[in-house]
Amino acid sequence: MKVSPIKINLNKQIPQNNKSKTLLQIRKTPVKDALIVLGYTSLPIVIYEGVSQIRSYIKRKKNKSINVSV
């Protein structure tokens, strides 16, 4: 059995997987940009994201409970 040779184009860019994007690439905010510019590690960014998500979760729960009671 003979295997035919393949041609590899080195100039073509490899497609990136959309799922491999980090959180910073998906959604940027001025606070995250400032942390990056100041040279902080990713830990403050993770803490900031966690607080933001918890705040939005609480706000949604509060709005749901207000809408249900009305």
Backbone torsions as a table, in degrees:
resi	resn	phi	psi	omega
1	MET	NA	130.0	-177.7
2	LYS	-106.8	134.1	179.4
3	VAL	-99.4	128.5	-178.8
4	SER	-78.5	144.6	-179.7
5	PRO	-72.2	153.3	177.6
6	ILE	-114.5	153.6	179.5
7	LYS	-107.4	128.5	-179.3
8	ILE	-106.0	123.8	178.1
9	ASN	-92.2	108.9	-176.9
10	LEU	-79.3	-15.3	-178.7
11	ASN	-83.8	-16.1	-178.5
12	LYS	-79.2	134.3	179.1
13	GLN	-74.7	144.0	178.0
14	ILE	-79.0	129.5	180.0
15	PRO	-65.3	137.6	179.7
16	GLN	-90.0	144.1	176.8
17	ASN	-79.5	127.3	-178.1
18	ASN	-63.6	-27.9	-178.9
19	LYS	-74.4	-15.7	-177.9
20	SER	-82.4	-0.5	179.2
21	LYS	-71.0	142.7	177.8
22	THR	-82.9	171.4	-179.3
23	LEU	-62.9	-34.3	-179.8
24	LEU	-67.5	-31.7	180.0
25	GLN	-76.6	-26.7	-176.8
26	ILE	-78.3	-49.1	-175.0
27	ARG	-138.3	115.6	-179.8
28	LYS	-108.3	142.8	175.5
29	THR	-128.7	161.5	179.3
30	PRO	-58.6	-34.4	-179.3
31	VAL	-66.8	-44.9	179.1
32	LYS	-64.6	-40.4	178.2
33	ASP	-61.7	-40.9	179.7
34	ALA	-65.5	-40.1	178.2
35	LEU	-63.5	-39.0	179.4
36	ILE	-67.3	-43.9	-178.9
37	VAL	-63.6	-38.6	179.9
38	LEU	-72.7	-10.4	175.8
39	GLY	86.7	19.1	177.4
40	TYR	-70.5	157.3	175.8
41	THR	-75.8	-179.2	-176.5
42	SER	-76.2	-13.6	-178.0
43	LEU	-60.8	-47.7	177.0
44	PRO	-61.7	-32.5	179.3
45	ILE	-67.8	-40.8	178.4
46	VAL	-64.6	-41.9	178.5
47	ILE	-63.6	-44.3	179.0
48	TYR	-61.1	-43.6	179.1
49	GLU	-63.5	-41.9	179.3
50	GLY	-61.2	-45.2	178.5
51	VAL	-63.2	-41.5	179.9
52	SER	-63.3	-42.5	-179.5
53	GLN	-68.5	-39.6	178.1
54	ILE	-64.8	-41.3	179.2
55	ARG	-61.4	-45.2	-179.4
56	SER	-68.4	-34.7	177.8
57	TYR	-63.9	-44.9	179.7
58	ILE	-65.0	-40.2	-179.9
59	LYS	-63.6	-41.5	178.6
60	ARG	-65.2	-42.8	179.3
61	LYS	-62.6	-40.5	-180.0
62	LYS	-64.8	-42.7	178.9
63	ASN	-65.8	-37.6	178.2
64	LYS	-64.7	-44.0	-177.9
65	SER	-68.3	-32.6	176.7
66	ILE	-68.4	-42.6	-179.7
67	ASN	-66.6	-34.5	-179.5
68	VAL	-70.9	-39.1	-176.4
69	SER	-76.6	-16.9	-178.4
70	VAL	-79.1	NA	NA
